[in-house]
Amino acid sequence: MGRIKIDLPKEFSFTCKIPLRITDINYGGHAGNDSVLGIIHEARMQYLKNFDLSELKFDGVGLIMTDVAIEFKSELFYGDTIIASVQADEFSDIGFAIFYKLEKKTTEGNKVAAIARTGMLCYNYEKKKIAKIPGEAKDQLSTD
């Protein structure tokens, strides 16, 4: 069986902390895969807010998540605080990717719990059409 392989960017421009809630824990006693997806969503919202952007107010257009890939590396448990590093990359005329590294603190240092990539498409909700990525928003998210 082939496995997903995500190549992370060398640097991340944004980091936030997200506490794991009791509702994130599944019957296995650790964070469920659906909760990890929710944590990625929260990290993305905080990342965009850092630039005074959102998925509905992305410099005149909106954003739609077109795909997601997650590599699970280590369990997360109730009480863990996730250190989420986020970076946009792979820009095209109409979208880009956002990369995530989710870590938790251990006695040996930070340990990667998951890495992920979401594909983001610019969208005009009024016209119900794909839109070009706004140059100013692209410049804000780019690290070049």
Secondary structure, DSSP 4 states (H G I P E B T S, - for coil): ---------S--SEEEEEEPPGGGB-TTSSB-HHHHHHHHHHHHHHHHHHTT--SS-BTTBEEEEEEEEEEE-S---TT-EEEEEEEEE---SSEEEEEEEEEEEETTEEEEEEEEEEEEEEEETTTTEE-PPPHHHHHHH---
